[in-house]
Structure formats: C-alpha cells, structure tokens
Amino acid sequence: MKVSHLADACAVIVFLSEPDPARVMSETADELMRRGTVGVSAVTVWEITRKASTGKLPGNWGIGGLSDRLLRQGFEPVPLTWDDAEQANRLPAIHKDPMDRMLIAQSNRLGIPIITNDGLFSDYGVETVW
C-alpha cells in the first residue's frame, strides 16, 4: 500500500487518545488518519514509548502493544533508512529535535506531507496538515 502521509508523534497521540480527534486536529487530518494510508515511522514509535518510559506521557503508552495498536488502526510502518539518517544530519539546524529531523528526512524521501502541529516543519519546505 502506498503511504499518503506521515504521522508525527503528536498526531498519533491525539488520534489514539482523544475520543474525538477532530476536536483537536482538523477534520481533514482526522479523516486522513482514519483512511488507512498514513504511515508511522519507527522513529515516532520510539519517541512515544520513550516519552512514556520517562513519565512524560501519561496513560498506557509504554513499551509493548503500541505497534499492534497502530497496525489494528490501519497505520503502515515506515522504516528508517540509512539515507534518512544521513539526510537528517544534513538539514539546517532550524529544528533541534533529532526525531523530528528524521521525520522531515523521511517526508522528503517519500515525497509526502506530515500530519503535525509543529510549525517548524514547514521551515524545511515540508507540507504539513493539522
């Protein structure tokens, strides 16, 4: 299946935890997340479980089960490539978060927008939806 968008951690968290995600994100973003063509990077799974393990994310986001939950919801896994890692390090230092820089590199490689509320992504010329 062709992935149409890449979901940032904020989009995944809102979508999976909010009873009505369209209250927080746009109806367009919510519909995209429900459509079944949105990819979730391995980096995003790492970011969410890392936040959970350090207590920065309340609820049941810990290690074990998130991957299965994402697959049941129809999300596609997006692996991180060596080229993505190299590209992320070549990006201008606009965004300080290395995980977000990885998503920007993946978005560039795949030629797809990112579902995020992070305004810095667009500074890299990446199309965003929220």
Phi, psi and omega in degrees: 000138178279128178277130184265334183212160176244130182265128174284166180303319181299321180293316179297315182297313179298312184298318184275345184247335184275129178302326178228085184304333181293348174285334184258315178253169180294158175299327178298311180297317179300315180295320177300317181295328180278340187294330179094017177238018180265134178263149175236122182290150171303328178297321180292319177297318177298317181297315181295313182290330176294315178298320179295318183290338179263004178081009181274355180226110182287160176097194186264071180245008186295176181296134181101112175107334182294317179300314178297319179298317179297317179296318178298328180280354177095010178283149179259135176288138177240109180287155175269130180258166176299319179298322177301315181297317178295315180298319180302323180282343177271350181292148174302151186279045178289312181259128184274342184281114182296330179292320178291325177295326175296316179297321178298316178298318179294318178300317178297316181296317184276343181068038182231154177287164177248134174273109184200158173255010181274111183292340181289338181301320183292340176295344177263006181080013180272132176287136178235157176227134172214000000 
